[in-house]
Amino acid sequence: MQINVDAAWALAVFYVWLRLGCVFLLAPVPMVQGTPVVVRVLFTLALAALLVSGGGVRPALASFGPGQVLLGVIGEVVVGITLAFGVFAAFGAFAMAGKILDVQSGFGLGMVYDPVTRTGAPMFATILNMTGVALFFALDGHHALLRGLAFSLQRAAPGAGLELSADAAVAQFGLVFSYGIALVIPVILCLLLLELALAVASRTLPQMNVFVVSIPLKLVAALTIFAVSAPTLGPAMQRVYRSIFTYWESVLR
């Protein structure tokens, strides 16, 4: 029994596997650190084979010379890192929003255990990161991510590389700050008003220890306002997820 394997197909699977490996390794959504390395490798390899077979993808240059293969590998790593940056920057908005709240509310003084990174993390940052990942899967974002990867194979053939767009990368990086503030703007404004009220109280009653009084007030206010405004996070989170694919379209022109 002979098994014939198309060399061009195998080369395309190898290139796509490198691209998917970079995306899944750097992006914070699909991978969990506790997942065994063998599972990650087999999953990306199987997904690469399915994408290549289902889409009829072939490498840009079906050459098996060492120089051509090396250039193809470098090109796929660059493409994978570029695509992963879009996901990483978008989810960085949740971490940015959480850290702003932790500093403003006082929770930054304490750390909680993050089971994903296995390190200490502020409370609001951990809550928003977990909520963002859960809502990403609830909104079928993982399916959209797979469609985006298939779209990248149509726009940038395996081994062809990618012409980087600095403007798109800078714009995506800027969204970390703008969307991060937009996610928690109600809590930030309310905490700002509370700070102003405490400042007036400290001028009126100089004998009052404002630092001691402000900590429990800001903790309770931040938790209460965040709980009340939590149902309004959906549209803002959808804009964060949509920015991933907008960025991919801009860099894959």
BATORSE-265324 format. One record per residue (C-alpha): chain; x negated, y, z negated. Coordinates in nm, 3 decimals. Each point is the difference from the previous one (the first is absolute). Layout:
BEGIN
(atom 'A' (X Y Z))
...
This chain:
BEGIN
(atom 'A' (0.000 0.000 0.000))
(atom 'A' (-0.142 0.331 0.109))
(atom 'A' (0.103 0.336 -0.140))
(atom 'A' (-0.064 0.287 0.237))
(atom 'A' (-0.034 0.342 -0.161))
(atom 'A' (0.005 0.312 0.213))
(atom 'A' (-0.325 0.184 -0.071))
(atom 'A' (0.160 0.340 0.064))
(atom 'A' (0.284 -0.085 -0.238))
(atom 'A' (-0.246 -0.109 -0.271))
(atom 'A' (-0.202 0.319 0.042))
(atom 'A' (0.317 0.210 -0.022))
(atom 'A' (0.105 -0.183 -0.318))
(atom 'A' (-0.342 0.066 -0.150))
(atom 'A' (0.017 0.373 0.081))
(atom 'A' (0.356 0.033 -0.131))
(atom 'A' (-0.094 -0.193 -0.312))
(atom 'A' (-0.271 0.256 -0.072))
(atom 'A' (0.248 0.284 0.048))
(atom 'A' (0.261 -0.155 -0.227))
(atom 'A' (-0.263 -0.090 -0.257))
(atom 'A' (-0.108 0.363 -0.030))
(atom 'A' (0.360 0.119 -0.028))
(atom 'A' (0.103 -0.256 -0.262))
(atom 'A' (-0.323 0.039 -0.196))
(atom 'A' (0.013 0.379 -0.031))
(atom 'A' (0.375 0.066 0.001))
(atom 'A' (0.152 -0.015 -0.352))
(atom 'A' (0.328 -0.165 0.105))
(atom 'A' (-0.052 -0.347 0.145))
(atom 'A' (-0.285 -0.125 -0.215))
(atom 'A' (-0.014 -0.072 -0.369))
(atom 'A' (-0.339 -0.053 -0.161))
(atom 'A' (0.114 -0.324 -0.156))
(atom 'A' (0.062 -0.161 0.339))
(atom 'A' (-0.272 -0.258 0.080))
(atom 'A' (-0.240 0.093 0.277))
(atom 'A' (0.081 -0.318 0.193))
(atom 'A' (0.369 0.094 0.007))
(atom 'A' (-0.082 0.347 0.130))
(atom 'A' (-0.225 -0.133 0.274))
(atom 'A' (0.248 -0.266 0.115))
(atom 'A' (0.294 0.243 -0.012))
(atom 'A' (-0.173 0.263 0.214))
(atom 'A' (-0.129 -0.266 0.239))
(atom 'A' (0.347 -0.152 0.045))
(atom 'A' (0.155 0.344 0.044))
(atom 'A' (-0.263 0.090 0.259))
(atom 'A' (0.070 -0.318 0.196))
(atom 'A' (0.375 0.070 -0.005))
(atom 'A' (-0.042 0.360 0.115))
(atom 'A' (-0.236 -0.097 0.282))
(atom 'A' (0.216 -0.291 0.117))
(atom 'A' (0.331 0.182 -0.033))
(atom 'A' (-0.115 0.320 0.166))
(atom 'A' (-0.217 -0.157 0.268))
(atom 'A' (-0.295 0.207 -0.120))
(atom 'A' (-0.338 -0.043 0.163))
(atom 'A' (-0.333 0.164 -0.089))
(atom 'A' (-0.100 0.316 0.183))
(atom 'A' (-0.319 -0.169 0.121))
(atom 'A' (0.006 -0.381 0.007))
(atom 'A' (-0.379 -0.013 -0.020))
(atom 'A' (-0.178 -0.231 -0.241))
(atom 'A' (-0.334 0.178 0.015))
(atom 'A' (-0.144 0.082 -0.342))
(atom 'A' (-0.011 0.372 0.077))
(atom 'A' (0.361 0.015 0.122))
(atom 'A' (0.129 -0.204 -0.293))
(atom 'A' (-0.187 0.220 -0.247))
(atom 'A' (0.147 0.314 0.154))
(atom 'A' (0.344 -0.159 -0.015))
(atom 'A' (-0.046 -0.086 -0.367))
(atom 'A' (-0.106 0.355 -0.083))
(atom 'A' (0.294 0.138 0.195))
(atom 'A' (0.250 -0.222 -0.182))
(atom 'A' (-0.142 0.091 -0.341))
(atom 'A' (0.034 0.368 0.089))
(atom 'A' (0.360 -0.052 0.113))
(atom 'A' (0.085 -0.197 -0.314))
(atom 'A' (-0.150 0.262 -0.232))
(atom 'A' (0.181 0.278 0.188))
(atom 'A' (0.337 -0.174 -0.031))
(atom 'A' (-0.061 -0.091 -0.364))
(atom 'A' (-0.079 0.362 -0.080))
(atom 'A' (0.353 0.098 0.099))
(atom 'A' (0.152 -0.248 -0.245))
(atom 'A' (-0.250 0.077 -0.273))
(atom 'A' (0.050 0.377 0.029))
(atom 'A' (0.379 -0.032 0.000))
(atom 'A' (0.004 -0.208 -0.316))
(atom 'A' (-0.254 0.235 -0.149))
(atom 'A' (0.287 0.249 -0.027))
(atom 'A' (0.157 -0.218 -0.271))
(atom 'A' (-0.326 -0.011 -0.195))
(atom 'A' (-0.042 0.375 0.040))
(atom 'A' (0.354 0.069 -0.122))
(atom 'A' (-0.045 -0.231 -0.298))
(atom 'A' (-0.331 0.156 -0.103))
(atom 'A' (0.149 0.350 0.019))
(atom 'A' (0.282 -0.105 -0.230))
(atom 'A' (-0.236 -0.179 -0.237))
(atom 'A' (-0.215 0.311 -0.038))
(atom 'A' (0.295 0.237 -0.035))
(atom 'A' (0.197 -0.216 -0.243))
(atom 'A' (-0.287 -0.124 -0.214))
(atom 'A' (0.017 -0.367 0.093))
(atom 'A' (-0.344 0.039 0.152))
(atom 'A' (-0.137 -0.028 -0.353))
(atom 'A' (0.101 -0.365 -0.009))
(atom 'A' (-0.047 -0.287 0.241))
(atom 'A' (0.214 -0.301 0.083))
(atom 'A' (-0.111 -0.327 0.158))
(atom 'A' (0.051 -0.014 0.376))
(atom 'A' (0.047 -0.367 0.102))
(atom 'A' (-0.083 0.077 0.365))
(atom 'A' (-0.338 0.166 -0.045))
(atom 'A' (-0.063 -0.166 -0.339))
(atom 'A' (-0.116 0.328 -0.143))
(atom 'A' (0.141 0.267 -0.225))
(atom 'A' (0.228 0.250 0.172))
(atom 'A' (0.222 0.289 -0.112))
(atom 'A' (0.366 -0.084 -0.048))
(atom 'A' (0.168 0.214 0.267))
(atom 'A' (-0.262 -0.094 0.260))
(atom 'A' (0.064 -0.370 -0.069))
(atom 'A' (0.378 0.043 0.012))
(atom 'A' (-0.003 0.190 0.329))
(atom 'A' (-0.246 -0.241 0.163))
(atom 'A' (0.209 -0.304 -0.093))
(atom 'A' (0.321 0.175 0.101))
(atom 'A' (-0.150 0.102 0.332))
(atom 'A' (-0.112 -0.355 0.082))
(atom 'A' (0.335 -0.150 -0.107))
(atom 'A' (0.199 0.250 0.205))
(atom 'A' (-0.232 -0.055 0.298))
(atom 'A' (0.101 -0.366 0.012))
(atom 'A' (0.364 0.079 -0.082))
(atom 'A' (0.021 0.229 0.304))
(atom 'A' (-0.156 -0.268 0.227))
(atom 'A' (-0.318 0.201 0.022))
(atom 'A' (-0.202 -0.320 0.035))
(atom 'A' (0.191 -0.081 0.319))
(atom 'A' (-0.064 0.349 0.132))
(atom 'A' (-0.366 -0.048 -0.089))
(atom 'A' (-0.016 -0.316 0.211))
(atom 'A' (0.171 0.178 0.289))
(atom 'A' (-0.254 0.279 -0.035))
(atom 'A' (-0.286 -0.248 0.020))
(atom 'A' (0.151 -0.151 0.315))
(atom 'A' (0.034 0.354 0.139))
(atom 'A' (-0.370 0.060 -0.071))
(atom 'A' (-0.090 -0.304 0.213))
(atom 'A' (0.191 0.150 0.292))
(atom 'A' (-0.166 0.339 -0.033))
(atom 'A' (-0.351 -0.118 -0.090))
(atom 'A' (-0.086 -0.337 0.151))
(atom 'A' (-0.212 -0.234 -0.215))
(atom 'A' (-0.367 0.089 0.034))
(atom 'A' (0.066 0.332 0.174))
(atom 'A' (-0.063 0.219 -0.304))
(atom 'A' (0.173 0.329 -0.071))
(atom 'A' (-0.072 0.367 0.052))
(atom 'A' (0.041 0.150 -0.344))
(atom 'A' (0.217 0.308 -0.044))
(atom 'A' (-0.136 0.218 -0.279))
(atom 'A' (0.309 0.221 0.003))
(atom 'A' (0.233 -0.292 -0.068))
(atom 'A' (-0.221 -0.129 -0.283))
(atom 'A' (-0.018 0.343 -0.164))
(atom 'A' (0.376 0.045 0.029))
(atom 'A' (0.064 -0.341 -0.155))
(atom 'A' (-0.239 0.078 -0.283))
(atom 'A' (0.183 0.327 -0.065))
(atom 'A' (0.326 -0.190 -0.042))
(atom 'A' (-0.141 -0.158 -0.316))
(atom 'A' (0.029 0.335 -0.177))
(atom 'A' (0.315 0.137 0.163))
(atom 'A' (0.207 -0.318 -0.038))
(atom 'A' (-0.148 -0.067 -0.343))
(atom 'A' (0.133 0.332 -0.127))
(atom 'A' (0.331 -0.043 0.184))
(atom 'A' (0.064 -0.331 -0.177))
(atom 'A' (-0.010 0.151 -0.349))
(atom 'A' (0.075 0.369 0.058))
(atom 'A' (0.309 0.001 -0.230))
(atom 'A' (-0.204 -0.130 -0.293))
(atom 'A' (-0.287 0.240 0.071))
(atom 'A' (0.231 0.302 0.006))
(atom 'A' (0.174 -0.101 -0.321))
(atom 'A' (-0.331 -0.056 -0.176))
(atom 'A' (-0.116 0.341 0.123))
(atom 'A' (0.309 0.162 -0.152))
(atom 'A' (-0.067 -0.187 -0.323))
(atom 'A' (-0.358 0.127 -0.002))
(atom 'A' (0.127 0.357 0.044))
(atom 'A' (0.245 -0.047 -0.286))
(atom 'A' (-0.276 -0.134 -0.225))
(atom 'A' (-0.224 0.291 0.096))
(atom 'A' (0.271 0.246 -0.103))
(atom 'A' (0.054 -0.193 -0.323))
(atom 'A' (-0.372 0.009 -0.080))
(atom 'A' (-0.002 0.378 0.040))
(atom 'A' (0.312 0.037 -0.211))
(atom 'A' (-0.106 -0.247 -0.271))
(atom 'A' (-0.381 0.004 -0.010))
(atom 'A' (-0.004 -0.217 -0.312))
(atom 'A' (0.154 -0.291 0.196))
(atom 'A' (-0.241 -0.263 0.131))
(atom 'A' (0.112 -0.001 0.363))
(atom 'A' (-0.229 -0.287 0.101))
(atom 'A' (0.150 -0.239 -0.254))
(atom 'A' (0.356 0.105 0.081))
(atom 'A' (-0.043 0.002 0.378))
(atom 'A' (-0.123 -0.359 0.039))
(atom 'A' (0.319 -0.182 -0.112))
(atom 'A' (0.218 0.259 0.175))
(atom 'A' (-0.177 -0.045 0.332))
(atom 'A' (0.003 -0.379 -0.032))
(atom 'A' (0.374 -0.012 -0.062))
(atom 'A' (0.073 0.262 0.267))
(atom 'A' (-0.212 -0.174 0.263))
(atom 'A' (0.159 -0.340 -0.061))
(atom 'A' (0.353 0.140 -0.007))
(atom 'A' (-0.032 0.213 0.312))
(atom 'A' (-0.182 -0.275 0.189))
(atom 'A' (0.278 -0.247 -0.086))
(atom 'A' (0.267 0.247 0.111))
(atom 'A' (-0.177 0.087 0.327))
(atom 'A' (-0.102 -0.360 0.082))
(atom 'A' (0.301 -0.062 0.232))
(atom 'A' (-0.116 0.291 0.218))
(atom 'A' (-0.339 -0.160 0.069))
(atom 'A' (0.136 -0.216 0.284))
(atom 'A' (-0.006 0.261 0.283))
(atom 'A' (-0.342 0.128 -0.105))
(atom 'A' (-0.141 -0.354 -0.005))
(atom 'A' (0.146 -0.070 0.343))
(atom 'A' (-0.186 0.305 0.134))
(atom 'A' (-0.319 -0.139 -0.151))
(atom 'A' (0.052 -0.336 0.173))
(atom 'A' (0.093 0.169 0.327))
(atom 'A' (-0.324 0.196 -0.005))
(atom 'A' (-0.193 -0.329 0.035))
(atom 'A' (0.146 -0.078 0.339))
(atom 'A' (-0.010 0.364 0.112))
(atom 'A' (-0.371 -0.005 -0.071))
(atom 'A' (-0.044 -0.329 0.188))
(atom 'A' (0.178 0.140 0.304))
(atom 'A' (-0.224 0.307 -0.001))
(atom 'A' (-0.328 -0.193 -0.023))
(atom 'A' (0.106 -0.270 0.249))
(atom 'A' (0.077 0.234 0.290))
